[in-house]
């Protein structure tokens, strides 16, 4: 899933080639005609191949669609000043504006449990978190995701299995709390979101002491073991950005990490590097080569593709 900063040159060719998603990053205001630009770029999409169009609309300082989505507070401020019913209505409003701009996936809400002063290099979440209390983080996170769903936008809860208190993995390797602590602090909001029908989960790039030394996004113990088997999640699994320092410093190029993530059970990989078109082609080549070598099975690929298509609302059984 490549990233763009509203320069959509090259997007049409990627869509016609069958990419599963597009992510908007950066701080530049979105063009007022973003929806029509996206519609034009999607004209050449193969059947069922119109991409999921994504942005981070968390609130506060993490909003990527300025100019087409109204500003709203940091999640911590939301939890301190609004009821959960008001938060659900806010999610509906944010989602409605996103849909009108042609964006149908919100990489939010953040379900991490964090009371720090971030976001910064030492504290990736901070004010991005609704609360340092797991029950509060769960209640407000579920309310926001329900509002987004009412508006027809797919919410992506993050950063599984709970990034609260961890350093910024975009910069360097980081670790979550030990698994024994996550069970009672970091995981409850994700359990609540899954029970409420969350359709998609983003996996963090932090390692999980007591479970894996790998970045979680590359770990089958996290994705297949903890998320799928123990928590019973059956929806779409997306990685955090494979352009992160935690990935490269673990010894993986972006194409290598893409193969590792899909092998570990991820359905869709996200990256933010440029040049976008060339990196996308390299990822495709790496996946094809891994499949040919037998290190990434056709079954695993088909399962991932089916999850992405299902998230788009495409009926896989239709003639």
Secondary structure as GFF3:
##gff-version 3
##sequence-region A 1 319
A	DSSP	beta_strand	2	4	.	.	.	ID=ss1
A	DSSP	alpha_helix	11	16	.	.	.	ID=ss2
A	DSSP	beta_strand	21	24	.	.	.	ID=ss3
A	DSSP	alpha_helix	34	41	.	.	.	ID=ss4
A	DSSP	three_ten_helix	42	44	.	.	.	ID=ss5
A	DSSP	beta_strand	52	55	.	.	.	ID=ss6
A	DSSP	beta_strand	57	59	.	.	.	ID=ss7
A	DSSP	beta_strand	62	63	.	.	.	ID=ss8
A	DSSP	alpha_helix	75	81	.	.	.	ID=ss9
A	DSSP	alpha_helix	84	100	.	.	.	ID=ss10
A	DSSP	beta_strand	105	106	.	.	.	ID=ss11
A	DSSP	three_ten_helix	126	128	.	.	.	ID=ss12
A	DSSP	alpha_helix	134	150	.	.	.	ID=ss13
A	DSSP	beta_strand	154	160	.	.	.	ID=ss14
A	DSSP	alpha_helix	179	182	.	.	.	ID=ss15
A	DSSP	alpha_helix	188	195	.	.	.	ID=ss16
A	DSSP	beta_strand	200	203	.	.	.	ID=ss17
A	DSSP	three_ten_helix	216	218	.	.	.	ID=ss18
A	DSSP	alpha_helix	220	220	.	.	.	ID=ss19
A	DSSP	pi_helix	221	230	.	.	.	ID=ss20
A	DSSP	beta_strand	236	241	.	.	.	ID=ss21
A	DSSP	alpha_helix	245	248	.	.	.	ID=ss22
A	DSSP	alpha_helix	254	264	.	.	.	ID=ss23
A	DSSP	beta_strand	268	270	.	.	.	ID=ss24
A	DSSP	alpha_helix	276	293	.	.	.	ID=ss25
A	DSSP	alpha_helix	298	311	.	.	.	ID=ss26
###
